Amino acid sequence: MLVKNAKAFLNGAFHSGTDLLIQDGRLAAIGDGLTAPGEEVLDLGGDLLLPGFVDVHIHAFMGQDTMNGEEAVRHMSRELKKVGVAAFLPTTMSASPEDTQAALAGIQAVMNRPEPDGATVLGAHMEAPFLDEAKAGAQLKQYFVLPSEENWRRYVGPYEGIVRMITMAPEKTGALDFIRRLTDAGITVSVGHTSATAEITHAAADHGATHITHTFNAQTPLNHRAPGVPGAALTDDRLLCEIISDGIHLHPDIVRLVMRVKGACGLVAITDAMEAAGMPDGQYQLGGQDVFVKDGAARLKDGTLAGSTLTMVRALQNLIRFGAAPEDAVRMTTRTPAQSIRNDEYGKIDLGAPAILARFTPSFEFIGTVG
């Protein structure tokens, strides 16, 4: 396919009059005035062309949850591509070791045999089991365990090789040493669902942690004498901050604060989506718990927030609405998330890169996926 007349996001800026040649699912040529006899031609007429989104924290989408196994992950892959997502990490909930391994097996199956017209599954994000009971949120605390090699093997089984990220509470006994063990294995460790102090959060970074799970949510708060996880995250350049920019999990001023402090290379936009994402308000499930969605907010019966119904399209639009420069918002939803899990292939429009691209009007209304 030859894409003509795009205002494409290249090397951190938008460039009008850009042509792109897509062959075998990759970007084969980028330039001005490209020709490709025999290729289908798509004229964008000046519309914006962004790299496909990268979502490193998403539990479910359009009625199907990662914990339901291979077919659910396939469904997520197909449907996410339709809304501009190029790649994602299906994210597990706290569950029994058997159910956790079954979910990881489903993720691996899709990685081994990808959906032919779907977003790429880059691996798994395990948001459990090494979490703190006091900050469980919507996670099932009966499945929380201490970080140890024995417990890791019980939960991950033969699937360690597909785990790209894990959320951990660094204050748990043995956690700091285990953070080093996991990062040495190439796994991104994210601090989350935690009662950690700022000092322990910095210590987690000393041991290799590089990420904060849904910053400000399910963690110690920011206080002027006890800065907690958010204070450490905002001041430690080694830590990237996940943000759920739905206007529900965080006040827009807090999103602005994180954007101003961390910048486009330090903020990772995520959805943390549950199965109601892309669906109408109603009753749904998350980790075996009933979730009630009203006005787009997903909550347990007791009012606890239980994931979100956010899409990456809306995350981008909200970041811009909250004050981000469009170029920064694109970076925070594409390149920075990819790099946060050490992936240099996705989140950019470049020669040889995967050609799953998101098309928007000049006013950032989503049109569809190209590629």
Disulfide bonds with the S-S distance in Angstrom:
none
